[in-house]
Amino acid sequence: MAPLAHTTLSAARTRKLVERAAYLQHHIHRMSLELDALKNDFKGLGAGLYLGTGHKVTVTAAQAVRLDSALVRACLSPAEIRACTTTTTVTRVLIKEI
C-alpha cells in the first residue's frame, strides 16, 4: 500500500487502515523476535563470516563509546545544560488492541 496524502478519510476506510496497521505490526513483531533469536545464535558462534546459498552473515565485535548523560548533568550547571539542549517535534503513532 502506498502512503496516503493528508486527507479526510471515511469511517470505513479509517477502520480498514487501522486493522491493516495492526495486522502488519503483529507480523513484523513476530518476525523481529525470530530474527533476533537467529542473530543471537550467530553471536554465540563468534566473530566471522557465515555463508548461505545466496546470502552471508558477518559477525563482528567492536567497542562502543557512549556519553554518560548522568555524569554530564552532574558536571554542567542547569544553564549550561539548557544552552546545549535542542528541541524537536516528534510525532508518534501507537497501535494497540482495544
N, C-alpha and C positions, 0 to 999 in steps of 0.2 A: 504494500500500500504506500502510495506517495504521501509526503507531508501535506497537510491541509493549509490552505490560505486562512487567514484570520477572518472568519465569517460566523454568522449565527447559524447554528445547526438545529434541525428539528429534534424533538424529544426522542423520537425513534432512532435517528441517526446517532445522537449522543449516546444512547443506551448501547447501541451496537459497537461504537468505538470504545466505550468503557469496557465492555466484555471482551473485545479483541485485545485491548491493552492488558487486561488481567490474564487472559489466556497466554499471551506471549511472555509476560513476566513470570508466570508459573513455570513454563517450559525452559526459559532461559535460566531461571534459578536452579532447576533440576540439573540441567546440563553443566552449569557452572560448578555445582557440587561434584559431579563426576569428573570434570576436567581438573579441579583442584586435587582430587584424590589421585588422578594419574600423574599430575605434576609432582605430588609428594612421593609417589613411587620412584620417579626419576631422580628426585633429590636424594632419596635413600640409596640409589645406585652410585651417587657421587658425580663429580665433575667429569664431563666427557661428551662425546658425540655418539648419538644412538640413531641408527639408520633403520628406516622402514622401507616400504616398497617405493613410495613416491614422496616421502617426507622425511625430515630429520628432526631430532630434538637435541638441542645443545644445552647442557647444564654447566653453568659457571658459578663461581663463588667470588664475591668481592666485598671489600669493606665499605660500609655506608657511613657517612658522616652527616649528622643532623644537628641543628641548632637546638639547644635546650632552652625552650621558651620560659620555663620557670626560673632558670638561672638568669636569663636576660632580664626578666622583670625584677628580679632581686637586685640587679646591678644598676638598672636605669631608674631615673625618677619618673613619676607619673607624667610630667611634662615632656620628657624625652621619649617616653613610650607613645604619647599622643602624636608627637612630631614624626615618628616613624610608622604610624599606623595609616593604612588606606582603607577606604570604604568602597565596597562594591555591592551591586544589587544581584541577588541570587534568586532565581525562580525555580521552585521545586515542584515536581509532580509526584504525588504519592498515590499508589494504587492499593486499596485494601478491600477485603471482603466485608460486606455489610450483612 
